[in-house]
Amino acid sequence: MRPIEVRGLRKRYGAHTAVDGIDLAVEPGEVFALLGPNGAGKTTTVEILEGHRRRDGGEVRVLGEDPGGAGRRWRARIGVVLQTANDAAELTVSESVRHYAGYYPDRRDPEELIAAVGLAGKAGARVRTLSGGQRRRLDVALGIVGRPELVFLDEPTTGFDPEARRQFWDLIRALAADGTTILLTTHYLDEAEALAGRLAVLAGGRIVAEGTPHTVGGRDRAPAAVSWRDAEGFHEVHTDEPDAVVARLSGFSDLRVTRPSLEDVYLALIGEGR
Ligand SMILES: Nc1ncnc2c1ncn2[C@@H]1O[C@H](COP(=O)(O)OP(=O)(O)OP(=O)(O)O)[C@@H](O)[C@H]1O
């Protein structure tokens, strides 16, 4: 069974079509990233899959059930990382993780989890005193305390400092290595490249490209730039056959082959999607 199967998903807000017929299939244990500009329909899609929004059309199966009508037992199998949980403001970090753990039949050890999200030094601090990035780490801890089979992460590292982002990536990789399926939305293309096995680019409520971070939008087939340096200075050529060019240039210094970055491909894709 695929953890996520979506066919022809549609959602309108009044006259505005936010999601315009998307298909998605996410495999077990996969980290799948949804990319797209502001307003592309990512959060709407994720919230429909979580059972938090109703759809206007299409077929949706999440862990084998329709999220529109699924019950408590289904909910305990998915992990949702919410943007903020203000009801916990007066609890300590440790108290809030223990409190959430109580909702789940199969839970992680709260102290180990607090350490894994890098909050060991803040276990006794009240939630309202945490910084934005620390708060987000706590949100992630609360989302995975029940050992979910499938985790939804909507812009999980917004507000993280670079070190916290790297620690968070390690945590996600460890979850995925354990067999957890992860659907991630992010605006950070390096994050998608670091974590996702596959990704889809949404623009205007439609999927405009899908693939691995290395193949999406024809990235692997795009012309490469080959640059090198010799006695006359720096040179660069653009070519479809970088291997042949490199073979002729062996022995020159600073030889480099550059393909378009994921960001280059992404910007071209969303430009075409407009
Ligand atoms: N509750 C709502 N009522 C009316 N329109 C909405 C509502 N929620 C979202 N929209 C609209 O639907 C479109 C898609 O929004 P959505 O939040 O899904 O985009 P997104 O891809 O998650 O964007 P972002 O990157 O900014 O988070 C936007 O045009 C937005 O204005």
PDBQT file of the ligand as one rigid body, heavy atoms in Angstrom, charges set to zero:
ROOT
HETATM    1  N1  LIG A 301      -8.940  29.703   3.675  1.00  0.00    +0.000 N 
HETATM    2  C1  LIG A 301      -8.751  30.270   2.483  1.00  0.00    +0.000 A 
HETATM    3  N2  LIG A 301      -9.675  31.062   1.915  1.00  0.00    +0.000 NA
HETATM    4  C2  LIG A 301      -9.489  31.618   0.702  1.00  0.00    +0.000 A 
HETATM    5  N3  LIG A 301      -8.383  31.442  -0.050  1.00  0.00    +0.000 NA
HETATM    6  C3  LIG A 301      -7.410  30.671   0.460  1.00  0.00    +0.000 A 
HETATM    7  C4  LIG A 301      -7.530  30.037   1.750  1.00  0.00    +0.000 A 
HETATM    8  N4  LIG A 301      -6.407  29.320   1.971  1.00  0.00    +0.000 NA
HETATM    9  C5  LIG A 301      -5.608  29.491   0.890  1.00  0.00    +0.000 A 
HETATM   10  N5  LIG A 301      -6.209  30.297  -0.027  1.00  0.00    +0.000 N 
HETATM   11  C6  LIG A 301      -5.670  30.691  -1.345  1.00  0.00    +0.000 C 
HETATM   12  O1  LIG A 301      -5.356  29.516  -2.064  1.00  0.00    +0.000 OA
HETATM   13  C7  LIG A 301      -4.105  29.647  -2.756  1.00  0.00    +0.000 C 
HETATM   14  C8  LIG A 301      -3.157  28.547  -2.306  1.00  0.00    +0.000 C 
HETATM   15  O2  LIG A 301      -2.772  28.786  -0.958  1.00  0.00    +0.000 OA
HETATM   16  P1  LIG A 301      -1.811  27.811  -0.140  1.00  0.00    +0.000 P 
HETATM   17  O3  LIG A 301      -1.760  28.301   1.264  1.00  0.00    +0.000 OA
HETATM   18  O4  LIG A 301      -2.225  26.403  -0.361  1.00  0.00    +0.000 OA
HETATM   19  O5  LIG A 301      -0.432  28.068  -0.896  1.00  0.00    +0.000 OA
HETATM   20  P2  LIG A 301       1.061  27.633  -0.512  1.00  0.00    +0.000 P 
HETATM   21  O6  LIG A 301       1.629  26.998  -1.749  1.00  0.00    +0.000 OA
HETATM   22  O7  LIG A 301       1.080  26.813   0.716  1.00  0.00    +0.000 OA
HETATM   23  O8  LIG A 301       1.756  29.022  -0.263  1.00  0.00    +0.000 OA
HETATM   24  P3  LIG A 301       2.935  29.492   0.756  1.00  0.00    +0.000 P 
HETATM   25  O9  LIG A 301       4.217  29.079   0.105  1.00  0.00    +0.000 OA
HETATM   26  O10 LIG A 301       2.773  30.969   0.768  1.00  0.00    +0.000 OA
HETATM   27  O11 LIG A 301       2.689  28.834   2.086  1.00  0.00    +0.000 OA
HETATM   28  C9  LIG A 301      -3.624  31.056  -2.468  1.00  0.00    +0.000 C 
HETATM   29  O12 LIG A 301      -3.980  31.879  -3.557  1.00  0.00    +0.000 OA
HETATM   30  C10 LIG A 301      -4.364  31.457  -1.213  1.00  0.00    +0.000 C 
HETATM   31  O13 LIG A 301      -4.607  32.851  -1.187  1.00  0.00    +0.000 OA
ENDROOT
TORSDOF 0
